[in-house]
Amino acid sequence: MALSPLNQRRWRNFTANRRAYWSLIIFSILFVITLFAELVANDKPIMVQYRGDYFFPIVQFYPETAFGGDFETEAVYHDAEVACLIESGGIEACFDDPEGILAQIQDGTYAQDGFVQGWALWPLIPYSYDTPVDRPGAAPLAPSAQNWLGTDDTKRDVVARVIYGFRLSIFFAIIVTTLSSLIGIFAGAIQGFFGGKTDLFLQRFIEIWGAVPSLYVIIIMFAILGRSFWLLVFLSVLFGWIGLVGVVRAEFLRARNLEYVRAARALGVSDRVIMFRHMLPNAMVATLTMLPFIVTGTIGALASLDFLGFGLPSSAPSLGELTLQAKQNLQAPWLGFTAFFTFAIMLALLVFIFEGVRDAFDPRKTFK
């Protein structure tokens, strides 16, 4: 589908900002990787071949008995006995000496009539965000070939938690920013376009609502309803939509008396069309200028709440919780460095991208 001349000019303006363009490429690569986090970091194989049949543990539950084991519970694929059963085709010797049989299979020295060798295709990182790492020593464990960024204080792999935490933070920011922006833009447009008592009433309401201590409300609601992702999204949107109202209101107040608006009214164009088809595009530059602050502020708010213990459930992969662990374990500097560089890279890329988007929508910017 071909772009319109206006969108072509916007795309040229965006790509002319090399910092924004390369930030978009880098961020897209990172986001796609984290979008398929289950294929990158997981404590279950992507695919298993056992006795000629194929299994997909990352998307389906398989009991241990499916691979010749004794239990109806889900197979623990890291367990030496389960690995031996899969690779040997389910021979009974795996119950007696699984590690020895595995070593012989890997060396090619094991042979038995009717032997059907199986295999398991593992993700690059064989741990999920909540998988305990089986390594000797006191947690947190230092980086090694097994755990590239070490483990946290409960022996969970830090790389896996960063991958899942990055995705969770971006999804949270996208949802909250989108909903907050829609509400804020609509409220600001109503205020600026109609003015008068409508503007006065909404402005007083916003002043009162903005004075409500949002952190206390979040703490109280979590104490009553329990912590959850969607409840935090709802509360964040409830207090976050105010950020864009003032900017949009000012742009609409400035544009409401311009000649093209008066002409549209004289021609009988409806208020809705004038507001959102003619006036809103002219207010987009100021609106987009505020979006980086909203996005980064949302990510920072999530991290702050997790750091204070009032954010997502403790079972969720949280970058804020990783920051708290860095504070509590100063003898493990890899936790602090990981948290710092993750936030720094994420927020810097987002700010650079939105800077390019702002320039692309600015009618005064032209491609050279």
N, C-alpha and C positions, 0 to 999 in steps of 0.2 A: 504494500500500500504506500503510494507516494505521499510525501509530506507536502503540505501547502507551502506557498512562498513564505508566509509568516513564520511557520515552524522551521522551515529551512534556514531562515535568517537566525532564529533562536539557536538552532543546533550549531551553526557556524560560530555564533558568539560564544557558545559554551565551549566548543573545542578550541577556540582561540585562547582560552584560559587554560594553559597547559597544566597548571597545578591542579585545577578542578578536573580536567579530563583524565589525568593519570590517577588521581585520587579515586575517581569513579571506577576505573579499571581495577585498581588494587582492592577497593572495597567490594566490588562485585565478585572477584575471585574468592576473597575471604568469606563473603556471605554465602556463596554457592557451596563452599566447602562445609560451612557450619549448617547449611540447610539440609545437607545429607549427612548429618553428624552420626547417625546410626550406622552408616556404611564406613565411616572413618574411625570411630572409636566405639567399640562395643565389646561386651564380655561374652557375646554369642557369635558363632561363625556366620558368615554371610550365606554360605552354602555347605552342605554336607552330603557326601556320597557314601551310602552304606548298603552293601549287598546289591549294588546295581540301581538302587533307588536314590532319588535326590530329595533333600530336605532343606528348608529355608528357615532356620531358627530365629532370625531377626524379625520375621513377620508372623510366625506361627509357633504355638506351644507344642512341644514334643516331650512326652514323659521319658524317663530313663529306660523304661521297658521297650521303647521303640528301637533302641540300639542294643538290646540284649541284656539290659540291667535288671535290677530287682525291684526298683521303686516306681510308683506311679507319679511321683512328683517330677517337676521339670528337670531335665538333665542339666547337670553342672558341667559344662563343656571344658572347663579348665581342669577338672578332676582327672587324675592320671588313669583311673579305671575306665571312665567314660571315653577318654581319648583312645585308650587301648582297644576298647570294644569297637569303636568306629573304624580305626585303622586296620584292625585285624579281621574285621568282618564278624565279630561277636564270638570269638573263641573263649572257652571256659578258663583257659590259663590266665586270662586278664584279671580274674578275681583273686588269684594267688600272687602273681608278680607282675603288676601292670607296667611298672617302670622298666623292668628287665625286658619284657616283650616289646615295649615301645622302642627301646634302644636297639634291639635286634632288627625290628622292622626298618628303622631309619638307617641302620648299617647295611641292610640287605642280606643279613645272615639268617633270617628266620624263614623257615619253609615248612609247610604242612599241606597235606592233601586237602583239596577243596578250599584252600585259602583264597579269599577274595579281598584284596586290599582296598580299603576305603580311604577317604581323605576329607579334610575340612579346610575351607577357604576362610581365613581370618581377616578382619579389618587391619588396617595399618597399625592401629593402637588397640590392643586386645583388652581394653578396659572401658567400661561405661563411666559416667560421672559419679556413680554411687558404688562402684565395685571396689571391695577391699583388696589391696595388693598383698600378695604372699611373698614378702621379703623379710629376712631377719633384721632386727634392729628396732630401735625406738623411733616412733613417729615424732615429727615429720622426717621422712627419709630424703637424703640428698639426691640430686639428679644423677642418673646413671643411664646405661644403655637400655635398661628395662623401663625406666621412667625418666623421660627426657628432661622434665622440669621438676623432678622429685615428686613427693607426695605431701599431702596436708597432714594435720595432726590426728586424723583418723585413718591414715594410710590409704587415701583415695588419690588416684593419679591426677596430677595438676593439669596436664595437657588436656585430658578428657574433660575436666571440669571447665577449663577455659573455652573449649570448643562449644560445649553445650551452653555455658553461661553467656558467651558472645551472642549466640542465636537467640537466647531468651531475652537478653537486653535489647536487641534490635527489634524483635517482635513487639516487646512491650512499648518501646519508643514509637514504633510505627502506629500501633493501635491507639495509644493515648494521644499522640500528636494529631493523627487524622481526625479523631472524634472531637478533640478539644478545638482544633482549627475550624471544623465545620460549625460548631456551636458559636465560637467566638466571632467568626466572620459574619454569620447570620445576625447575631446580636448587634455587632458594630454597624452593620449595614442598615439595620432597622433604626438604630439610634441616629446615625448620621443623615439618612435620607429623609426621615419624617421630622426629626427635630422636635421642638416644642415640648409639650407635656410628656410625650413618649420618651424623648431623650432624657428629660429631667427625672422621670420615674425610674427608668432603667439605670441611669447613672447613680442614683441614690442606692438602688438595690445592689449594684456592683460594689459600691464602697462598703456597704454593710457586709456583703458576702466575702469580700476580700479581707475583711478584718477577722473572720472566723479562723481560729488556730487549727489549720488542717492537720498538723501532726497529732494533736490531741484527739481529733475526730477519728483519725485512722487507728490510733491505739485503742480507743474505746470500741470502735466497730470490730476490730480484730479480737478484742477480749470477749465480745458478745457472740460474734458469728464464726470466729476462727479465721486463721490466715489462709488465703487462697489467691491465686493469680487474678481471676476475674473480679474478685472483690477489690483488689488493689487497683486494677484498671478502672473500675467504676469510680472509686474514691479519687483517683488521680485526675480523671476527666472532670469530676464534679468541682474540683478546685483549680483545674488547669486551664479552663476555657477563657478565663479573664484576660490572659496575657495578650491576645490579639485584638480585643475589643477596642481599646483606645486607639490603636493604629488605624484600624479599618474605619472607625467612627470619624477620625480626623480627616481621612481621605474623602469620605463621603460628604462630610460637611463642606469641604473645600470644593468638591465637584458638583454639588447639588444645584448651584446657581450658574454653572457654566452654560455657554450658548447651546452646545449639543444636547444637554439635558432639557433645556427649555424648549428646544425645537422638537425633541421627541415627545414631550408632554403636549405640545401644541398639535402634533399629528395624531394624538390619541393613543400613543403607545402605553401599555400597561406599566404600572409601577414595578412589577416583578421583572419584566423584560428590561426596563431602564436600569434597575439596580444590578442585576446579575449578568446581563449581556453587554451593557454599555459602560457602566461605572466600575464594576468590580475588576475588569481587566486593567483599568488604569490604577487601581489600588494594589495590584499584585506585587509590584516592586517593593513597596513598603511592607507588605505582608510577608513576602519571601525573605526580606531582610531579618524579620523576627524569627523565622522558622528554625535557623540553626540554634538559637538560644533556647527555643522550646524543646527541640530534640535533645540537645546536650543536657539541658536542665532536667528533662525526664529521666535520662539515663543516670545522671548524678543523683536525682531524688531516689531512684530505685536502689542504687548502691548505698546511699546514706541510710535508708530504712533497713536494708539488710545488715549493714554495719552495726546499727543500733539494736538489731534483733526484732524489729517491727515490720519487716518486709515479707518476702515470700516464705512459704513453709521451709523448715529446716532441711527437708528432703530434696528441695529444688537446687539445681546447679546455679549458684549465685556468685557473681564477681564481687559483690559487696561483702559476702561472707568470707571470701578468700582474702580480702583486705583486712577483715577483722582477725583472721588467723595470722596474717603477717604481723599485725600489731601484738598479738599474744605470743608469738614465737619469734622473737628477735634473733634467736640463735639460728634461724632458718632464713637467711636473706633472700633465697630464691623465691619465696612466697611474695615478699614485698616487691622485688623487681618484676616478677610476672604480673602482679596486679597493676603496678604503675605503667608498664609498657603496654599492657592490654588496653587500659583506659586511654592512655595518651594516643596510641595509634588509632583506636576507634573514633574518638572524639575529633581528632585532627582531620581525619579523612572526611567525616561528616561535615565539618565546618567548611573545608575546602570545596566539597561538592556543592553545598548550598550557596557558597559564594559565586560559583560559576552559574548556578541556576538563577540567582538574582540578576547577574549581568545579562543572562540570556533573555530574560523577560523585560529588561529595561529598554524602552523604545529609543532612548538616547544613545544606546550602545550600537555601533555598527561594525560589521566585519571588515577587517583591513587585510 
